[in-house]
Amino acid sequence: MKVVKGKTLTEHLIERLKLSTKVSQIVLCTSTNPDDDILVDIAKKNKIDFFRGSEDDKLDRYLNAASKFSTDFILVVDGDDVFCDPKLIDMCVDEFDITGADYIIVKDAPLGATPFGIKREALEKVCKTKTQTNTEVWGSLFTERNEFKKSFVIPEKKLQRPEIRLTLDYKQDYELIQKIFDALYQENRPITLEAIVDFITDNPELLEINKDAQLLYEQHLKESQK
């Protein structure tokens, strides 16, 4: 809900998603917790659909949303991935059309710039067999099962920068995001991933801002899974 350049970061993300030329529908998936009413208000304001489901079980929420909106293929974009790239979204759609894969991952792009593609049938199988009710972290439920067909999307060479962290978990991440907006933002023109990569390439000291954030996140995951 942080406001940057007059809009919440969620609204900036929605603007980016609307640039995709191959998705049929954008659905903001949130929980039934009253604290999330504000996200529903944002969805309405920005004229996209919304779905409210489980607060802890994200996969259950995604499946019920897919059922409600009758979709066979889902592209999950986390709300903290403010710079998710619409071109990579479209590449995942193309990959699904070609391969029909159960799970699609973009490799080597900046962290926080990519969606994850899930075939609804695969999501149904996982939801039927999983034992955990908290699925904040869920990728391994698809990658570690041999029955699922996995496929990978490779971005252009310039965008193969996995050392760049663009997701938003910590104040250091937010500081980097602010600097990117301050340098590159133009009203009603979402910043391209290419422009972000160029900006960081020209100013490599920016990587120092949140260089420890990924380690902090991984430590947090280990603690939460004990």
RODRENDO-641929 format. One line per 4 residues: number of its first residue (from 1); their letters; for each residue x, y, z of N, C-alpha, C. Coordinates in nm, 2 decimals, always signed. Example, Ala and Ser with C-alpha at 12.3 -4.5 7.8 and 13.67 -1.06 7.14 Angstrom:
2
1 = AS = +1.32,-0.57,+0.78,+1.23,-0.45,+0.78,+1.32,-0.33,+0.78 ~ +1.28,-0.22,+0.71,+1.37,-0.11,+0.71,+1.29,+0.00,+0.79 .
//
This chain:
226
1 = MKVV = +0.08,-0.12,+0.00,+0.00,+0.00,+0.00,+0.08,+0.13,+0.00 ~ +0.22,+0.11,+0.00,+0.30,+0.23,-0.01,+0.27,+0.31,-0.13 ~ +0.27,+0.44,-0.12,+0.24,+0.53,-0.23,+0.37,+0.59,-0.29 ~ +0.39,+0.56,-0.42,+0.50,+0.62,-0.49,+0.45,+0.69,-0.62 .
5 = KGKT = +0.49,+0.81,-0.64,+0.45,+0.89,-0.75,+0.30,+0.90,-0.76 ~ +0.23,+0.91,-0.65,+0.09,+0.93,-0.64,+0.00,+0.81,-0.65 ~ +0.06,+0.69,-0.66,-0.02,+0.57,-0.67,+0.04,+0.46,-0.58 ~ -0.05,+0.38,-0.53,+0.00,+0.26,-0.45,+0.09,+0.17,-0.54 .
9 = LTEH = +0.18,+0.10,-0.48,+0.26,+0.01,-0.56,+0.17,-0.10,-0.62 ~ +0.06,-0.13,-0.56,-0.03,-0.23,-0.62,-0.09,-0.18,-0.74 ~ -0.12,-0.05,-0.75,-0.18,+0.01,-0.87,-0.07,+0.02,-0.98 ~ +0.05,+0.05,-0.94,+0.16,+0.05,-1.04,+0.17,-0.09,-1.10 .
13 = LIER = +0.16,-0.20,-1.02,+0.17,-0.33,-1.07,+0.05,-0.36,-1.17 ~ -0.07,-0.32,-1.13,-0.19,-0.35,-1.21,-0.17,-0.28,-1.35 ~ -0.11,-0.16,-1.35,-0.09,-0.09,-1.48,+0.00,-0.17,-1.56 ~ +0.11,-0.23,-1.50,+0.20,-0.32,-1.58,+0.13,-0.44,-1.64 .
17 = LKLS = +0.05,-0.50,-1.56,-0.02,-0.63,-1.60,-0.12,-0.60,-1.72 ~ -0.17,-0.48,-1.72,-0.26,-0.44,-1.83,-0.19,-0.43,-1.96 ~ -0.06,-0.42,-1.96,+0.02,-0.41,-2.09,+0.03,-0.55,-2.15 ~ +0.00,-0.66,-2.08,+0.01,-0.79,-2.14,-0.09,-0.79,-2.26 .
21 = TKVS = -0.05,-0.85,-2.37,-0.15,-0.86,-2.48,-0.21,-1.00,-2.49 ~ -0.17,-1.09,-2.40,-0.22,-1.23,-2.42,-0.29,-1.29,-2.30 ~ -0.31,-1.21,-2.20,-0.40,-1.26,-2.09,-0.54,-1.22,-2.11 ~ -0.63,-1.30,-2.07,-0.77,-1.27,-2.10,-0.84,-1.20,-1.98 .
25 = QIVL = -0.77,-1.21,-1.86,-0.84,-1.15,-1.74,-0.74,-1.13,-1.63 ~ -0.75,-1.02,-1.56,-0.67,-0.99,-1.44,-0.76,-1.00,-1.32 ~ -0.72,-1.09,-1.23,-0.80,-1.11,-1.10,-0.71,-1.08,-0.98 ~ -0.74,-0.99,-0.90,-0.67,-0.97,-0.78,-0.72,-1.07,-0.67 .
29 = CTST = -0.64,-1.16,-0.63,-0.67,-1.26,-0.54,-0.63,-1.22,-0.40 ~ -0.72,-1.20,-0.31,-0.69,-1.16,-0.17,-0.77,-1.25,-0.08 ~ -0.76,-1.22,+0.05,-0.82,-1.30,+0.15,-0.95,-1.24,+0.20 ~ -1.02,-1.32,+0.28,-1.15,-1.28,+0.34,-1.13,-1.19,+0.46 .
33 = NPDD = -1.00,-1.17,+0.50,-0.98,-1.09,+0.62,-1.02,-0.95,+0.59 ~ -1.10,-0.89,+0.68,-1.14,-0.75,+0.66,-1.03,-0.65,+0.63 ~ -0.91,-0.68,+0.68,-0.80,-0.59,+0.66,-0.77,-0.58,+0.51 ~ -0.81,-0.68,+0.43,-0.78,-0.67,+0.29,-0.89,-0.61,+0.20 .
37 = DILV = -0.99,-0.55,+0.27,-1.09,-0.47,+0.20,-1.03,-0.37,+0.11 ~ -0.92,-0.31,+0.16,-0.86,-0.20,+0.08,-0.81,-0.25,-0.05 ~ -0.77,-0.38,-0.06,-0.72,-0.43,-0.19,-0.84,-0.45,-0.29 ~ -0.96,-0.49,-0.23,-1.08,-0.50,-0.31,-1.11,-0.36,-0.37 .
41 = DIAK = -1.10,-0.26,-0.29,-1.13,-0.13,-0.33,-1.04,-0.09,-0.45 ~ -0.91,-0.13,-0.44,-0.82,-0.10,-0.55,-0.85,-0.17,-0.68 ~ -0.89,-0.30,-0.66,-0.94,-0.37,-0.78,-1.06,-0.30,-0.85 ~ -1.15,-0.26,-0.77,-1.27,-0.19,-0.83,-1.23,-0.06,-0.89 .
45 = KNKI = -1.15,+0.01,-0.83,-1.10,+0.14,-0.88,-1.03,+0.13,-1.01 ~ -0.95,+0.02,-1.03,-0.88,-0.01,-1.15,-0.95,-0.10,-1.25 ~ -1.07,-0.13,-1.22,-1.16,-0.20,-1.31,-1.10,-0.34,-1.35 ~ -1.06,-0.41,-1.25,-1.02,-0.55,-1.27,-1.10,-0.63,-1.17 .
49 = DFFR = -1.11,-0.76,-1.20,-1.19,-0.85,-1.11,-1.11,-0.88,-0.98 ~ -1.18,-0.94,-0.89,-1.11,-0.98,-0.76,-1.18,-1.11,-0.71 ~ -1.10,-1.17,-0.63,-1.15,-1.30,-0.56,-1.10,-1.30,-0.42 ~ -1.19,-1.34,-0.33,-1.15,-1.35,-0.19,-1.16,-1.49,-0.14 .
53 = GSED = -1.05,-1.54,-0.08,-1.05,-1.68,-0.03,-0.96,-1.69,+0.09 ~ -0.90,-1.81,+0.11,-0.82,-1.84,+0.22,-0.71,-1.74,+0.25 ~ -0.68,-1.70,+0.37,-0.58,-1.61,+0.40,-0.44,-1.68,+0.40 ~ -0.43,-1.81,+0.45,-0.31,-1.88,+0.46,-0.28,-1.97,+0.34 .
57 = DKLD = -0.38,-2.03,+0.29,-0.36,-2.13,+0.18,-0.38,-2.06,+0.04 ~ -0.27,-2.01,-0.01,-0.27,-1.94,-0.14,-0.31,-2.03,-0.25 ~ -0.27,-2.15,-0.25,-0.30,-2.24,-0.36,-0.45,-2.27,-0.37 ~ -0.51,-2.29,-0.25,-0.66,-2.31,-0.24,-0.73,-2.18,-0.30 .
61 = RYLN = -0.67,-2.07,-0.26,-0.73,-1.94,-0.31,-0.72,-1.93,-0.46 ~ -0.60,-1.97,-0.52,-0.59,-1.96,-0.66,-0.68,-2.06,-0.73 ~ -0.70,-2.18,-0.68,-0.78,-2.28,-0.74,-0.93,-2.24,-0.74 ~ -0.97,-2.18,-0.63,-1.11,-2.14,-0.62,-1.14,-2.02,-0.72 .
65 = AASK = -1.04,-1.93,-0.73,-1.05,-1.82,-0.82,-1.06,-1.88,-0.97 ~ -0.97,-1.97,-1.00,-0.97,-2.03,-1.13,-1.11,-2.10,-1.16 ~ -1.16,-2.16,-1.06,-1.29,-2.22,-1.08,-1.40,-2.12,-1.10 ~ -1.40,-2.01,-1.03,-1.50,-1.91,-1.04,-1.49,-1.84,-1.18 .
69 = FSTD = -1.37,-1.82,-1.23,-1.36,-1.75,-1.36,-1.33,-1.84,-1.47 ~ -1.35,-1.97,-1.45,-1.34,-2.07,-1.56,-1.21,-2.06,-1.64 ~ -1.10,-2.06,-1.58,-0.97,-2.06,-1.65,-0.90,-2.19,-1.64 ~ -0.83,-2.23,-1.74,-0.76,-2.35,-1.74,-0.61,-2.33,-1.72 .
73 = FILV = -0.56,-2.21,-1.73,-0.42,-2.18,-1.71,-0.41,-2.05,-1.63 ~ -0.33,-2.05,-1.53,-0.32,-1.94,-1.44,-0.17,-1.88,-1.44 ~ -0.16,-1.75,-1.45,-0.03,-1.69,-1.43,-0.03,-1.62,-1.30 ~ +0.05,-1.67,-1.20,+0.05,-1.61,-1.07,+0.16,-1.50,-1.07 .
77 = VDGD = +0.11,-1.38,-1.03,+0.21,-1.27,-1.01,+0.19,-1.22,-0.86 ~ +0.29,-1.23,-0.78,+0.28,-1.19,-0.64,+0.27,-1.04,-0.63 ~ +0.19,-1.00,-0.53,+0.17,-0.86,-0.51,+0.29,-0.78,-0.48 ~ +0.40,-0.84,-0.43,+0.52,-0.77,-0.39,+0.62,-0.77,-0.51 .
81 = DVFC = +0.58,-0.82,-0.63,+0.66,-0.82,-0.74,+0.62,-0.70,-0.83 ~ +0.65,-0.58,-0.79,+0.60,-0.46,-0.85,+0.64,-0.44,-0.99 ~ +0.76,-0.50,-1.03,+0.81,-0.48,-1.16,+0.79,-0.60,-1.25 ~ +0.70,-0.69,-1.22,+0.67,-0.80,-1.30,+0.65,-0.76,-1.45 .
85 = DPKL = +0.72,-0.83,-1.54,+0.73,-0.78,-1.68,+0.62,-0.84,-1.77 ~ +0.54,-0.75,-1.83,+0.43,-0.80,-1.92,+0.48,-0.88,-2.04 ~ +0.60,-0.86,-2.09,+0.65,-0.93,-2.20,+0.68,-1.08,-2.16 ~ +0.73,-1.09,-2.03,+0.76,-1.23,-1.98,+0.63,-1.30,-1.96 .
89 = IDMC = +0.53,-1.23,-1.91,+0.39,-1.29,-1.90,+0.34,-1.34,-2.03 ~ +0.36,-1.26,-2.14,+0.31,-1.31,-2.27,+0.39,-1.43,-2.32 ~ +0.52,-1.43,-2.29,+0.61,-1.54,-2.33,+0.56,-1.67,-2.26 ~ +0.51,-1.66,-2.13,+0.46,-1.78,-2.06,+0.33,-1.83,-2.12 .
93 = VDEF = +0.25,-1.74,-2.17,+0.13,-1.78,-2.23,+0.16,-1.85,-2.36 ~ +0.26,-1.80,-2.44,+0.30,-1.87,-2.56,+0.35,-2.00,-2.53 ~ +0.43,-2.01,-2.42,+0.49,-2.14,-2.39,+0.39,-2.24,-2.35 ~ +0.28,-2.20,-2.28,+0.17,-2.29,-2.25,+0.10,-2.34,-2.38 .
97 = DITG = +0.07,-2.24,-2.47,+0.00,-2.28,-2.59,+0.08,-2.38,-2.67 ~ +0.21,-2.37,-2.66,+0.30,-2.47,-2.74,+0.31,-2.60,-2.67 ~ +0.34,-2.60,-2.54,+0.37,-2.72,-2.47,+0.26,-2.78,-2.38 ~ +0.16,-2.70,-2.34,+0.06,-2.75,-2.25,+0.12,-2.79,-2.11 .
101 = ADYI = +0.23,-2.73,-2.07,+0.30,-2.77,-1.95,+0.22,-2.74,-1.83 ~ +0.24,-2.82,-1.72,+0.17,-2.81,-1.60,+0.22,-2.69,-1.52 ~ +0.35,-2.66,-1.53,+0.42,-2.56,-1.45,+0.52,-2.49,-1.53 ~ +0.52,-2.36,-1.54,+0.61,-2.28,-1.63,+0.68,-2.18,-1.54 .
105 = IVKD = +0.82,-2.18,-1.56,+0.90,-2.09,-1.48,+0.99,-2.01,-1.58 ~ +1.01,-1.88,-1.55,+1.10,-1.80,-1.62,+1.24,-1.81,-1.55 ~ +1.34,-1.84,-1.63,+1.47,-1.86,-1.57,+1.56,-1.74,-1.59 ~ +1.64,-1.71,-1.49,+1.75,-1.62,-1.49,+1.71,-1.47,-1.51 .
109 = APLG = +1.59,-1.44,-1.50,+1.54,-1.30,-1.50,+1.57,-1.24,-1.36 ~ +1.56,-1.11,-1.35,+1.57,-1.05,-1.21,+1.46,-1.10,-1.12 ~ +1.50,-1.12,-0.99,+1.40,-1.17,-0.90,+1.29,-1.07,-0.87 ~ +1.17,-1.12,-0.89,+1.05,-1.03,-0.88,+1.00,-0.98,-1.01 .
113 = ATPF = +1.06,-1.02,-1.12,+1.02,-0.97,-1.25,+0.93,-1.07,-1.33 ~ +0.91,-1.19,-1.27,+0.85,-1.30,-1.35,+0.72,-1.35,-1.28 ~ +0.63,-1.40,-1.37,+0.52,-1.48,-1.32,+0.55,-1.62,-1.31 ~ +0.46,-1.70,-1.26,+0.47,-1.85,-1.26,+0.34,-1.90,-1.32 .
117 = GIKR = +0.36,-1.99,-1.42,+0.24,-2.04,-1.49,+0.20,-2.18,-1.43 ~ +0.07,-2.20,-1.41,+0.02,-2.32,-1.35,-0.11,-2.37,-1.43 ~ -0.10,-2.49,-1.48,-0.22,-2.55,-1.54,-0.32,-2.58,-1.43 ~ -0.44,-2.55,-1.46,-0.54,-2.58,-1.35,-0.55,-2.72,-1.31 .
121 = EALE = -0.54,-2.81,-1.40,-0.54,-2.96,-1.36,-0.43,-2.99,-1.27 ~ -0.31,-2.94,-1.29,-0.20,-2.97,-1.20,-0.23,-2.90,-1.06 ~ -0.29,-2.78,-1.06,-0.32,-2.72,-0.93,-0.43,-2.80,-0.85 ~ -0.52,-2.86,-0.92,-0.62,-2.94,-0.86,-0.56,-3.06,-0.79 .
125 = KVCK = -0.46,-3.12,-0.86,-0.39,-3.24,-0.81,-0.32,-3.21,-0.68 ~ -0.25,-3.09,-0.69,-0.17,-3.05,-0.57,-0.26,-3.02,-0.45 ~ -0.37,-2.95,-0.48,-0.46,-2.92,-0.37,-0.52,-3.04,-0.30 ~ -0.54,-3.14,-0.38,-0.61,-3.27,-0.33,-0.51,-3.35,-0.25 .
129 = TKTQ = -0.38,-3.34,-0.27,-0.28,-3.43,-0.21,-0.19,-3.36,-0.11 ~ -0.18,-3.23,-0.11,-0.09,-3.16,-0.02,-0.14,-3.17,+0.13 ~ -0.05,-3.17,+0.22,-0.08,-3.19,+0.36,-0.08,-3.05,+0.44 ~ -0.01,-2.95,+0.38,+0.00,-2.83,+0.45,-0.12,-2.74,+0.42 .
133 = TNTE = -0.16,-2.66,+0.52,-0.27,-2.56,+0.49,-0.22,-2.42,+0.48 ~ -0.09,-2.40,+0.51,-0.02,-2.27,+0.48,+0.07,-2.29,+0.36 ~ +0.03,-2.23,+0.25,+0.11,-2.24,+0.13,+0.16,-2.11,+0.08 ~ +0.22,-2.04,+0.17,+0.29,-1.91,+0.14,+0.40,-1.94,+0.04 .
137 = VWGS = +0.47,-2.05,+0.06,+0.58,-2.09,-0.03,+0.53,-2.23,-0.09 ~ +0.52,-2.23,-0.22,+0.45,-2.35,-0.28,+0.51,-2.40,-0.40 ~ +0.62,-2.34,-0.46,+0.67,-2.39,-0.58,+0.72,-2.53,-0.59 ~ +0.78,-2.58,-0.47,+0.83,-2.71,-0.47,+0.72,-2.82,-0.48 .
141 = LFTE = +0.60,-2.78,-0.45,+0.49,-2.88,-0.47,+0.47,-2.92,-0.62 ~ +0.52,-2.84,-0.71,+0.51,-2.87,-0.85,+0.65,-2.91,-0.90 ~ +0.76,-2.85,-0.86,+0.89,-2.88,-0.91,+0.94,-3.02,-0.87 ~ +0.90,-3.07,-0.75,+0.95,-3.19,-0.69,+0.87,-3.31,-0.73 .
145 = RNEF = +0.76,-3.30,-0.81,+0.68,-3.41,-0.84,+0.70,-3.44,-0.99 ~ +0.75,-3.56,-1.02,+0.78,-3.60,-1.15,+0.66,-3.61,-1.25 ~ +0.55,-3.62,-1.19,+0.43,-3.64,-1.27,+0.39,-3.51,-1.35 ~ +0.45,-3.40,-1.30,+0.41,-3.28,-1.37,+0.51,-3.24,-1.48 .
149 = KKSF = +0.46,-3.19,-1.59,+0.54,-3.15,-1.70,+0.58,-3.00,-1.67 ~ +0.72,-2.98,-1.66,+0.77,-2.85,-1.64,+0.83,-2.79,-1.76 ~ +0.82,-2.66,-1.78,+0.87,-2.60,-1.89,+0.94,-2.46,-1.85 ~ +1.03,-2.42,-1.93,+1.11,-2.30,-1.89,+1.11,-2.19,-2.00 .
153 = VIPE = +1.09,-2.07,-1.96,+1.10,-1.96,-2.05,+1.23,-1.89,-2.02 ~ +1.30,-1.86,-2.13,+1.43,-1.79,-2.12,+1.42,-1.65,-2.18 ~ +1.44,-1.55,-2.10,+1.44,-1.41,-2.15,+1.56,-1.38,-2.24 ~ +1.55,-1.27,-2.31,+1.66,-1.23,-2.39,+1.79,-1.21,-2.30 .
157 = KKLQ = +1.90,-1.22,-2.36,+2.03,-1.22,-2.29,+2.04,-1.10,-2.20 ~ +2.00,-0.98,-2.24,+2.01,-0.86,-2.16,+1.94,-0.87,-2.03 ~ +1.83,-0.95,-2.03,+1.75,-0.95,-1.91,+1.78,-1.07,-1.82 ~ +1.89,-1.15,-1.86,+1.93,-1.26,-1.78,+2.02,-1.21,-1.66 .
161 = RPEI = +1.96,-1.15,-1.56,+2.03,-1.09,-1.45,+1.97,-1.13,-1.32 ~ +1.99,-1.26,-1.28,+1.92,-1.31,-1.16,+1.98,-1.25,-1.03 ~ +2.09,-1.18,-1.04,+2.15,-1.12,-0.92,+2.08,-0.99,-0.89 ~ +1.99,-0.94,-0.98,+1.91,-0.82,-0.95,+1.79,-0.86,-0.87 .
165 = RLTL = +1.77,-0.80,-0.76,+1.65,-0.83,-0.67,+1.55,-0.71,-0.68 ~ +1.43,-0.74,-0.74,+1.33,-0.63,-0.75,+1.20,-0.66,-0.68 ~ +1.20,-0.77,-0.60,+1.08,-0.79,-0.52,+1.08,-0.71,-0.39 ~ +0.97,-0.70,-0.32,+0.96,-0.61,-0.21,+0.92,-0.69,-0.08 .
169 = DYKQ = +1.03,-0.71,+0.00,+1.01,-0.77,+0.13,+1.05,-0.69,+0.25 ~ +1.16,-0.61,+0.22,+1.22,-0.54,+0.33,+1.24,-0.39,+0.29 ~ +1.27,-0.31,+0.39,+1.29,-0.17,+0.37,+1.40,-0.14,+0.27 ~ +1.50,-0.22,+0.26,+1.61,-0.21,+0.16,+1.55,-0.23,+0.02 .
173 = DYEL = +1.46,-0.32,+0.01,+1.40,-0.34,-0.12,+1.32,-0.22,-0.16 ~ +1.25,-0.16,-0.07,+1.17,-0.04,-0.09,+1.25,+0.07,-0.13 ~ +1.37,+0.09,-0.07,+1.46,+0.19,-0.10,+1.51,+0.18,-0.25 ~ +1.54,+0.06,-0.29,+1.58,+0.04,-0.43,+1.46,+0.08,-0.53 .
177 = IQKI = +1.34,+0.03,-0.49,+1.23,+0.06,-0.58,+1.20,+0.21,-0.59 ~ +1.22,+0.28,-0.48,+1.20,+0.43,-0.48,+1.30,+0.49,-0.58 ~ +1.42,+0.45,-0.57,+1.53,+0.50,-0.66,+1.50,+0.48,-0.80 ~ +1.45,+0.36,-0.83,+1.41,+0.33,-0.97,+1.30,+0.42,-1.02 .
181 = FDAL = +1.19,+0.44,-0.94,+1.08,+0.52,-0.97,+1.13,+0.67,-0.99 ~ +1.21,+0.71,-0.90,+1.26,+0.85,-0.91,+1.34,+0.88,-1.03 ~ +1.41,+0.78,-1.08,+1.50,+0.80,-1.20,+1.42,+0.77,-1.33 ~ +1.32,+0.68,-1.33,+1.27,+0.64,-1.46,+1.12,+0.66,-1.48 .
185 = YQEN = +1.05,+0.70,-1.38,+0.90,+0.70,-1.39,+0.85,+0.82,-1.47 ~ +0.76,+0.79,-1.56,+0.69,+0.89,-1.64,+0.54,+0.86,-1.62 ~ +0.46,+0.96,-1.60,+0.32,+0.95,-1.57,+0.25,+0.86,-1.68 ~ +0.18,+0.76,-1.63,+0.10,+0.67,-1.72,+0.19,+0.59,-1.82 .
189 = RPIT = +0.32,+0.58,-1.79,+0.40,+0.50,-1.88,+0.49,+0.40,-1.79 ~ +0.43,+0.29,-1.76,+0.50,+0.19,-1.67,+0.65,+0.17,-1.72 ~ +0.74,+0.16,-1.62,+0.88,+0.15,-1.65,+0.91,+0.01,-1.70 ~ +0.98,+0.00,-1.81,+1.01,-0.13,-1.87,+1.12,-0.20,-1.80 .
193 = LEAI = +1.12,-0.33,-1.80,+1.22,-0.41,-1.74,+1.36,-0.38,-1.80 ~ +1.36,-0.36,-1.93,+1.48,-0.32,-2.00,+1.54,-0.19,-1.94 ~ +1.46,-0.09,-1.92,+1.50,+0.03,-1.86,+1.56,+0.02,-1.72 ~ +1.50,-0.07,-1.64,+1.55,-0.10,-1.51,+1.68,-0.16,-1.51 .
197 = VDFI = +1.70,-0.26,-1.60,+1.82,-0.33,-1.61,+1.93,-0.24,-1.66 ~ +1.90,-0.15,-1.75,+2.00,-0.06,-1.80,+2.04,+0.04,-1.69 ~ +1.94,+0.08,-1.61,+1.97,+0.18,-1.50,+2.06,+0.12,-1.40 ~ +2.04,-0.01,-1.36,+2.12,-0.07,-1.26,+2.26,-0.11,-1.32 .
201 = TDNP = +2.26,-0.14,-1.45,+2.39,-0.17,-1.51,+2.48,-0.04,-1.51 ~ +2.42,+0.07,-1.53,+2.49,+0.20,-1.54,+2.52,+0.25,-1.39 ~ +2.45,+0.19,-1.30,+2.47,+0.24,-1.16,+2.48,+0.11,-1.07 ~ +2.59,+0.03,-1.08,+2.60,-0.09,-1.01,+2.59,-0.08,-0.86 .
205 = ELLE = +2.62,+0.04,-0.81,+2.62,+0.06,-0.66,+2.48,+0.04,-0.61 ~ +2.38,+0.04,-0.69,+2.24,+0.02,-0.65,+2.22,-0.12,-0.59 ~ +2.30,-0.21,-0.64,+2.28,-0.35,-0.60,+2.32,-0.37,-0.45 ~ +2.40,-0.27,-0.40,+2.44,-0.28,-0.26,+2.33,-0.25,-0.17 .
209 = INKD = +2.23,-0.18,-0.22,+2.12,-0.13,-0.13,+2.05,-0.25,-0.06 ~ +2.01,-0.35,-0.14,+1.94,-0.47,-0.09,+2.01,-0.60,-0.10 ~ +2.15,-0.59,-0.10,+2.23,-0.71,-0.13,+2.21,-0.82,-0.02 ~ +2.17,-0.78,+0.10,+2.15,-0.88,+0.21,+2.01,-0.92,+0.22 .
213 = AQLL = +1.92,-0.87,+0.14,+1.78,-0.89,+0.16,+1.74,-1.04,+0.13 ~ +1.80,-1.10,+0.03,+1.77,-1.23,-0.01,+1.81,-1.33,+0.10 ~ +1.93,-1.31,+0.16,+1.97,-1.39,+0.27,+1.87,-1.38,+0.39 ~ +1.83,-1.26,+0.42,+1.73,-1.24,+0.53,+1.60,-1.32,+0.50 .
217 = YEQH = +1.56,-1.31,+0.37,+1.44,-1.38,+0.33,+1.45,-1.53,+0.35 ~ +1.56,-1.59,+0.30,+1.59,-1.73,+0.31,+1.59,-1.78,+0.46 ~ +1.65,-1.70,+0.54,+1.66,-1.73,+0.68,+1.52,-1.73,+0.74 ~ +1.44,-1.63,+0.70,+1.30,-1.62,+0.75,+1.22,-1.75,+0.71 .
221 = LKES = +1.24,-1.79,+0.59,+1.17,-1.91,+0.54,+1.21,-2.03,+0.62 ~ +1.34,-2.05,+0.65,+1.38,-2.16,+0.73,+1.32,-2.16,+0.87 ~ +1.31,-2.05,+0.93,+1.26,-2.03,+1.06,+1.11,-2.06,+1.06 ~ +1.04,-2.02,+0.96,+0.89,-2.04,+0.95,+0.85,-2.18,+0.92 .
225 = QK = +0.95,-2.26,+0.87,+0.92,-2.40,+0.83,+0.96,-2.50,+0.94 ~ +1.01,-2.45,+1.05,+1.05,-2.54,+1.16,+0.93,-2.59,+1.23 .
//
